[in-house]
Amino acid sequence: MSSQNPKPTESGSADGFEADEEERRPTFGDVFGNREAAAFLAAYCVSSAGSMLYRVAVTFLVWDSTGSAALAAGSFAISFAPYLGLAQVLGAIVDRYAYRNVMVLCDLLRAGLVALLLIPGLPIPVMMVIVFATAAVQPAYSAARTSTLAQILTGEELSVAIALNLSATATSQIIGYLAGGLLAAVNPHTALAVNSALFALSAVTIYSMVRLRPTVNRREDRRHVLVETGEGLKVLRDNRVLRTISFAIWGLYALAAVPEGVAVLWAAHLGGGSIMQGSIMAVDAAATVVGMLLFTRLVRPSLRDRLIRPLAFAAPVVLIAALLDPPLAGVVLIAIGIGLSTAIMAPMNATLAQCIPDGWRGRIVSTVNGGLQLSQGAAIAGVGAVAEFGVPVPYVVGAWGVIGLGIMAMATRSWPSPEEIRAAKEAAAASSR
């Protein structure tokens, strides 16, 4: 990585121009006007919709077959297990190849694995193995996806694109969860067949419409994959901006994932079924779309950065309301509040992407995603396990919100200054040249 400092500007007018550029808010049209970025986002929305539909179908199958709260939550949480160790190694492998090609391969593998779930009469243990194998592909796909988007767009356009990307995830959740709830009630295997087809469609779209960019890492410079994995972990550990923002992301997602992850249990607590489950998940996603797009588009960049720390406490406060054991309307309001609380994820993820040099994104993004997914999985599995002992779901969720206040206080206590963030972005840009 380059140690050279950027050249200072030679006049006050140049400084003023740079400040104006930093405060400029690109429109959604600026992003969608880039045909490659638009195709990328469309393909990801299709792939993500399939993933959400798949989650509803699998958790409903397990709950319907066993009646076990722990197994139902576990079938959802097991998809996060590959992020413990395996994700980081996959990230080093991803950096060796063209990110676009990695995305295509991952979609095709997942299409084939989900198709195996269509085999009639699969025992629950076999189903769990397939769920794990499907999830094992996800870390490589996620790292390649983030890395590809950072190659297509830069600066504030990247921030808007990440907001659209995360909103596409939430939009696909609305479609996937609602469709999954309806299809699972009729025939869960139909939901899985649609999911497999969506993965295949995403692969074709990415291959045909996203430009191939070869990796910047030369074959002759490669070392053992574990050595390269360790280097990525070291960069994340030693860079205070990357480390601090990563911890905040992990804490927020551990809190925000709980209503979604235990929706099947909450629906059962309220006397509902898969349609209620899908509805709770969907309103969470809808609020995420609204909050993230408005926050990114209407709030100027400098103010967004200042609001991140106080808004980090919104999620635990919302969860604490579950202690009141609300009816369905109250649960829906909690889900909406959680969705809105994730609006700060877009600027945090954009900052991460801009602070990582090209050629390192696979390793570092995989590590960050690994912590994110493991924190979500642990939270969901923990809430499900406590509920298995007979504690009502609302009280478990509310208690997790109380704990979450402490988690976010620790995650945000030493937030980097704007100057530190700017310096990290400049260093990453310089070393990528």
VMD Tcl script that draws the C-alpha trace (Angstrom):
set ca {
  {0.00 0.00 0.00}
  {1.24 3.45 -0.84}
  {2.55 5.62 1.98}
  {2.57 8.82 -0.09}
  {0.41 11.65 1.12}
  {-2.04 13.29 -1.27}
  {-0.89 16.62 -2.71}
  {-2.28 19.60 -0.84}
  {-4.59 21.87 -2.74}
  {-2.96 25.07 -3.99}
  {-5.77 27.52 -3.37}
  {-8.75 28.19 -1.18}
  {-11.04 27.92 -4.18}
  {-9.90 24.39 -4.76}
  {-10.73 23.55 -1.17}
  {-14.15 25.07 -1.61}
  {-14.77 23.08 -4.77}
  {-13.74 19.86 -3.01}
  {-16.12 20.60 -0.14}
  {-18.95 21.25 -2.57}
  {-18.25 17.92 -4.27}
  {-18.31 16.10 -0.94}
  {-21.70 17.65 -0.09}
  {-23.21 16.95 -3.53}
  {-26.00 14.39 -3.32}
  {-26.21 12.23 -6.46}
  {-29.72 11.29 -7.52}
  {-31.07 7.81 -8.04}
  {-31.11 8.68 -11.72}
  {-27.33 9.13 -11.63}
  {-27.00 5.50 -10.55}
  {-29.70 4.02 -12.77}
  {-28.31 6.03 -15.67}
  {-25.29 3.73 -15.47}
  {-26.57 0.70 -17.40}
  {-24.06 -1.64 -15.80}
  {-24.97 -0.53 -12.28}
  {-28.69 -0.82 -13.08}
  {-28.25 -4.37 -14.41}
  {-26.17 -5.29 -11.37}
  {-28.86 -4.05 -8.98}
  {-31.62 -5.81 -10.91}
  {-29.77 -9.13 -10.85}
  {-29.07 -8.81 -7.14}
  {-32.73 -8.06 -6.42}
  {-33.74 -11.24 -8.25}
  {-31.15 -13.34 -6.39}
  {-32.06 -11.84 -3.02}
  {-35.80 -12.38 -3.56}
  {-35.08 -16.06 -4.09}
  {-33.05 -16.20 -0.89}
  {-35.85 -14.71 1.19}
  {-38.47 -16.98 -0.31}
  {-36.16 -19.92 0.45}
  {-35.80 -18.92 4.12}
  {-39.55 -18.77 4.68}
  {-40.10 -22.12 2.97}
  {-37.37 -23.95 4.90}
  {-38.29 -22.57 8.33}
  {-41.98 -23.32 7.73}
  {-41.17 -26.88 6.61}
  {-39.15 -27.52 9.77}
  {-41.75 -25.96 12.07}
  {-44.59 -27.83 10.40}
  {-42.71 -31.15 10.53}
  {-41.34 -30.96 14.08}
  {-43.28 -28.33 16.05}
  {-39.95 -27.36 17.65}
  {-39.21 -23.66 18.21}
  {-35.49 -24.34 18.53}
  {-35.29 -26.34 15.29}
  {-37.36 -23.75 13.39}
  {-35.11 -20.90 14.55}
  {-32.07 -23.14 14.04}
  {-32.98 -23.83 10.40}
  {-32.89 -20.06 9.89}
  {-29.74 -19.49 11.96}
  {-27.72 -22.39 10.48}
  {-27.30 -20.41 7.27}
  {-24.97 -18.10 9.20}
  {-22.61 -20.88 10.34}
  {-20.27 -20.84 7.29}
  {-19.22 -17.32 8.24}
  {-17.15 -18.75 11.10}
  {-13.72 -19.24 9.51}
  {-14.82 -20.47 6.09}
  {-15.94 -17.02 4.92}
  {-12.55 -15.46 5.57}
  {-10.71 -18.13 3.57}
  {-13.22 -17.80 0.73}
  {-12.58 -14.05 0.71}
  {-8.89 -14.62 -0.03}
  {-9.85 -16.94 -2.89}
  {-12.33 -14.40 -4.25}
  {-9.55 -11.77 -4.53}
  {-7.68 -14.10 -6.90}
  {-10.37 -14.09 -9.58}
  {-12.62 -11.67 -11.44}
  {-15.36 -10.67 -9.02}
  {-18.06 -10.89 -11.70}
  {-17.23 -14.51 -12.51}
  {-17.34 -15.42 -8.82}
  {-20.87 -14.03 -8.57}
  {-22.03 -16.05 -11.58}
  {-20.53 -19.30 -10.25}
  {-22.06 -18.78 -6.80}
  {-25.55 -18.21 -8.22}
  {-25.33 -21.37 -10.33}
  {-24.14 -23.45 -7.36}
  {-26.99 -22.21 -5.18}
  {-29.54 -22.92 -7.90}
  {-28.38 -26.53 -8.00}
  {-28.27 -26.99 -4.21}
  {-31.75 -25.56 -3.65}
  {-33.07 -27.88 -6.35}
  {-31.99 -30.81 -4.15}
  {-34.54 -29.71 -1.54}
  {-37.26 -30.59 -4.04}
  {-36.61 -34.28 -3.43}
  {-39.74 -35.58 -1.62}
  {-39.49 -36.87 1.95}
  {-36.08 -35.47 2.85}
  {-35.25 -36.10 6.54}
  {-34.72 -32.97 8.61}
  {-30.96 -33.68 9.16}
  {-30.40 -33.99 5.39}
  {-32.33 -30.79 4.83}
  {-30.10 -29.04 7.37}
  {-26.99 -30.24 5.53}
  {-28.29 -28.81 2.25}
  {-29.20 -25.55 3.97}
  {-25.64 -25.35 5.31}
  {-24.10 -26.18 1.91}
  {-26.22 -23.51 0.23}
  {-25.18 -20.99 2.87}
  {-21.51 -21.94 2.43}
  {-21.61 -20.35 -1.04}
  {-23.03 -17.07 0.24}
  {-19.83 -15.57 1.75}
  {-17.99 -15.70 -1.57}
  {-21.01 -14.23 -3.38}
  {-21.40 -11.37 -0.89}
  {-17.71 -10.44 -1.04}
  {-17.71 -10.48 -4.84}
  {-20.95 -8.47 -4.98}
  {-19.67 -5.65 -2.77}
  {-16.32 -5.62 -4.58}
  {-17.98 -5.46 -8.01}
  {-20.20 -2.54 -7.04}
  {-17.15 -0.62 -5.73}
  {-15.51 -1.13 -9.13}
  {-18.53 0.14 -11.05}
  {-19.14 3.30 -8.98}
  {-17.13 5.53 -6.62}
  {-17.65 8.46 -4.23}
  {-21.13 9.57 -3.25}
  {-22.57 7.67 -6.22}
  {-21.32 4.53 -4.49}
  {-23.11 5.61 -1.29}
  {-26.38 6.01 -3.19}
  {-25.80 2.71 -5.00}
  {-25.21 0.90 -1.70}
  {-28.43 2.39 -0.34}
  {-30.21 1.14 -3.45}
  {-28.46 -2.20 -3.09}
  {-29.55 -2.60 0.52}
  {-33.01 -1.34 -0.38}
  {-33.16 -3.88 -3.18}
  {-32.46 -6.51 -0.54}
  {-35.33 -5.20 1.55}
  {-37.65 -4.94 -1.47}
  {-36.85 -8.49 -2.41}
  {-37.57 -9.45 1.20}
  {-41.04 -7.94 0.87}
  {-41.68 -9.95 -2.28}
  {-39.87 -13.06 -1.10}
  {-41.33 -13.18 2.39}
  {-44.90 -12.50 1.31}
  {-44.65 -14.94 -1.60}
  {-42.86 -17.42 0.64}
  {-45.59 -17.22 3.26}
  {-48.30 -17.77 0.67}
  {-46.47 -20.53 -1.22}
  {-45.34 -22.28 1.96}
  {-48.95 -22.45 3.11}
  {-49.89 -24.09 -0.20}
  {-46.77 -26.06 -1.11}
  {-43.29 -25.22 0.26}
  {-41.63 -27.16 -2.57}
  {-43.11 -24.74 -5.10}
  {-41.40 -21.91 -3.25}
  {-38.08 -23.74 -3.43}
  {-38.47 -24.39 -7.18}
  {-39.06 -20.68 -7.80}
  {-36.02 -19.89 -5.65}
  {-33.76 -22.15 -7.73}
  {-34.97 -20.53 -10.96}
  {-34.31 -17.03 -9.59}
  {-30.70 -17.89 -8.75}
  {-30.18 -19.14 -12.31}
  {-31.75 -15.97 -13.77}
  {-29.44 -13.81 -11.65}
  {-26.39 -15.70 -12.93}
  {-27.39 -15.15 -16.56}
  {-28.03 -11.43 -15.99}
  {-24.69 -10.79 -14.29}
  {-22.75 -12.74 -16.93}
  {-24.37 -10.96 -19.86}
  {-24.63 -7.38 -18.56}
  {-21.78 -6.73 -16.10}
  {-18.35 -6.05 -17.61}
  {-15.53 -8.46 -16.84}
  {-12.75 -6.83 -14.82}
  {-9.73 -9.08 -14.21}
  {-8.31 -9.22 -10.70}
  {-5.51 -6.77 -9.90}
  {-3.69 -9.50 -7.95}
  {-1.11 -11.21 -10.14}
  {-0.78 -14.98 -10.10}
  {2.98 -14.82 -9.46}
  {2.42 -12.76 -6.29}
  {0.10 -15.29 -4.68}
  {0.97 -16.96 -1.42}
  {-0.75 -19.64 0.59}
  {-4.45 -18.86 0.89}
  {-4.26 -18.93 4.69}
  {-1.44 -16.37 4.64}
  {-3.53 -14.07 2.46}
  {-6.51 -14.66 4.75}
  {-4.44 -13.60 7.74}
  {-3.31 -10.46 5.94}
  {-6.91 -9.42 5.41}
  {-7.71 -9.98 9.08}
  {-4.67 -7.92 10.06}
  {-5.70 -4.97 7.87}
  {-9.17 -4.95 9.44}
  {-7.70 -5.22 12.94}
  {-5.15 -2.43 12.49}
  {-7.31 0.09 10.62}
  {-9.30 1.93 13.29}
  {-11.90 3.26 10.85}
  {-12.63 -0.18 9.39}
  {-12.57 -1.86 12.81}
  {-14.87 0.61 14.57}
  {-17.47 0.79 11.81}
  {-17.45 -3.00 11.49}
  {-18.23 -3.44 15.18}
  {-21.14 -1.00 14.90}
  {-22.52 -2.85 11.87}
  {-22.30 -6.18 13.69}
  {-24.11 -4.83 16.73}
  {-26.88 -3.20 14.73}
  {-27.54 -6.29 12.61}
  {-27.55 -8.55 15.68}
  {-30.42 -6.46 16.99}
  {-32.30 -5.81 13.75}
  {-32.31 -9.46 12.66}
  {-34.25 -10.77 15.66}
  {-37.85 -9.86 14.67}
  {-37.24 -11.38 11.23}
  {-35.51 -14.48 12.57}
  {-38.17 -15.32 15.15}
  {-41.18 -14.21 13.08}
  {-42.41 -17.80 12.83}
  {-42.36 -18.10 16.63}
  {-43.97 -14.70 17.14}
  {-46.71 -15.59 14.66}
  {-47.35 -18.84 16.56}
  {-47.45 -16.88 19.86}
  {-50.19 -14.71 18.32}
  {-52.07 -17.73 16.97}
  {-51.12 -17.16 13.32}
  {-49.37 -19.21 10.63}
  {-47.01 -18.76 7.71}
  {-48.93 -15.83 6.20}
  {-48.62 -13.84 9.45}
  {-44.94 -14.85 9.61}
  {-44.32 -13.53 6.11}
  {-46.24 -10.34 6.86}
  {-44.13 -9.52 9.93}
  {-40.98 -10.06 7.89}
  {-42.29 -8.00 4.98}
  {-43.25 -4.84 6.90}
  {-39.76 -4.84 8.46}
  {-38.28 -4.90 4.97}
  {-40.65 -2.20 3.67}
  {-39.62 0.17 6.46}
  {-35.98 -0.55 5.67}
  {-36.50 0.53 2.07}
  {-38.23 3.79 3.02}
  {-35.81 4.72 5.79}
  {-32.62 3.93 3.90}
  {-33.58 5.68 0.66}
  {-34.85 8.82 2.37}
  {-31.90 9.02 4.75}
  {-29.36 8.62 1.94}
  {-31.07 10.81 -0.62}
  {-32.39 13.72 1.49}
  {-29.77 14.11 4.23}
  {-26.49 15.73 3.22}
  {-23.39 13.51 3.65}
  {-21.80 15.46 6.54}
  {-25.03 15.39 8.57}
  {-25.54 11.67 7.87}
  {-22.13 10.97 9.36}
  {-22.93 12.97 12.51}
  {-26.26 11.19 13.00}
  {-24.85 7.66 12.88}
  {-23.83 7.48 16.55}
  {-27.13 8.68 18.12}
  {-29.27 6.70 15.65}
  {-27.37 3.51 16.51}
  {-29.45 3.32 19.71}
  {-32.80 3.35 17.91}
  {-32.87 -0.42 17.30}
  {-32.48 -1.54 20.94}
  {-35.05 1.02 22.10}
  {-37.57 -0.34 19.58}
  {-36.97 -3.94 20.71}
  {-37.50 -3.03 24.36}
  {-41.13 -2.21 23.47}
  {-41.70 -5.96 22.96}
  {-41.74 -6.34 26.77}
  {-45.32 -5.01 26.60}
  {-46.33 -8.24 24.77}
  {-48.21 -6.29 22.07}
  {-50.89 -7.69 19.76}
  {-50.24 -8.09 16.04}
  {-50.56 -4.34 15.40}
  {-47.87 -3.66 18.00}
  {-45.59 -6.33 16.56}
  {-45.99 -4.71 13.14}
  {-45.02 -1.33 14.63}
  {-41.93 -2.90 16.19}
  {-41.01 -4.44 12.84}
  {-41.43 -1.04 11.16}
  {-39.30 0.65 13.80}
  {-36.54 -1.91 13.37}
  {-36.60 -1.42 9.61}
  {-36.30 2.35 9.96}
  {-33.44 1.98 12.46}
  {-31.25 0.36 9.79}
  {-31.17 3.55 7.66}
  {-27.63 4.24 8.88}
  {-26.35 1.02 7.30}
  {-25.94 2.60 3.84}
  {-23.43 5.32 4.84}
  {-21.55 2.91 7.10}
  {-21.22 0.30 4.34}
  {-20.23 2.96 1.80}
  {-17.48 4.20 4.10}
  {-16.17 0.66 4.49}
  {-16.13 0.08 0.74}
  {-14.27 3.32 0.07}
  {-11.66 2.64 2.76}
  {-10.62 -0.76 1.31}
  {-8.11 -0.86 -1.59}
  {-8.98 -2.79 -4.74}
  {-7.57 -6.30 -4.54}
  {-8.24 -6.54 -0.80}
  {-12.01 -6.23 -0.83}
  {-12.74 -9.96 -1.00}
  {-10.79 -10.70 2.16}
  {-11.88 -7.71 4.21}
  {-15.53 -7.71 3.10}
  {-15.73 -11.46 3.85}
  {-14.38 -10.85 7.34}
  {-16.84 -8.02 7.96}
  {-19.71 -10.07 6.55}
  {-18.58 -13.01 8.65}
  {-18.91 -11.02 11.85}
  {-22.22 -9.60 10.65}
  {-23.75 -12.97 9.82}
  {-22.44 -14.66 12.95}
  {-23.80 -11.89 15.15}
  {-27.22 -12.26 13.51}
  {-27.15 -16.05 13.70}
  {-26.12 -16.06 17.36}
  {-28.83 -13.55 18.25}
  {-31.58 -15.45 16.43}
  {-30.47 -18.85 17.74}
  {-30.16 -17.48 21.27}
  {-33.65 -15.98 21.27}
  {-35.07 -19.19 19.81}
  {-33.29 -21.32 22.42}
  {-34.58 -19.22 25.31}
  {-38.10 -19.36 23.85}
  {-37.78 -23.17 23.73}
  {-37.62 -23.16 27.53}
  {-41.08 -21.64 27.66}
  {-40.24 -17.92 27.94}
  {-42.73 -16.00 25.75}
  {-41.10 -14.63 22.61}
  {-41.99 -10.95 23.30}
  {-40.17 -11.01 26.63}
  {-37.09 -12.60 25.10}
  {-37.01 -10.00 22.32}
  {-37.49 -7.15 24.79}
  {-34.71 -8.40 27.04}
  {-32.42 -8.59 24.01}
  {-33.20 -4.91 23.38}
  {-32.04 -4.03 26.90}
  {-28.78 -5.89 26.30}
  {-28.54 -4.14 22.93}
  {-28.24 -0.72 24.59}
  {-24.96 -1.85 26.12}
  {-23.79 -3.41 22.85}
  {-24.26 -0.19 20.88}
  {-22.67 1.90 23.63}
  {-19.51 -0.20 23.37}
  {-19.57 -0.21 19.56}
  {-19.82 3.59 19.21}
  {-17.79 4.87 22.15}
  {-14.67 5.75 20.07}
  {-16.13 6.71 16.71}
  {-13.53 7.98 14.16}
  {-13.52 11.67 13.31}
  {-14.41 12.95 9.82}
  {-10.72 13.69 9.27}
  {-9.76 10.09 10.10}
  {-12.40 8.75 7.72}
  {-11.27 11.08 4.93}
  {-7.64 10.06 5.41}
  {-8.58 6.36 5.26}
  {-10.47 6.89 2.00}
  {-7.54 8.76 0.45}
  {-5.07 6.07 1.51}
  {-7.24 3.34 -0.03}
  {-7.62 5.29 -3.28}
  {-3.88 5.95 -3.50}
  {-2.92 2.30 -2.95}
  {-5.46 1.16 -5.56}
  {-3.83 3.14 -8.36}
}
mol new
graphics top color blue
foreach p $ca { graphics top sphere $p radius 0.5 }
foreach p [lrange $ca 0 end-1] q [lrange $ca 1 end] { graphics top cylinder $p $q radius 0.2 }
display resetview
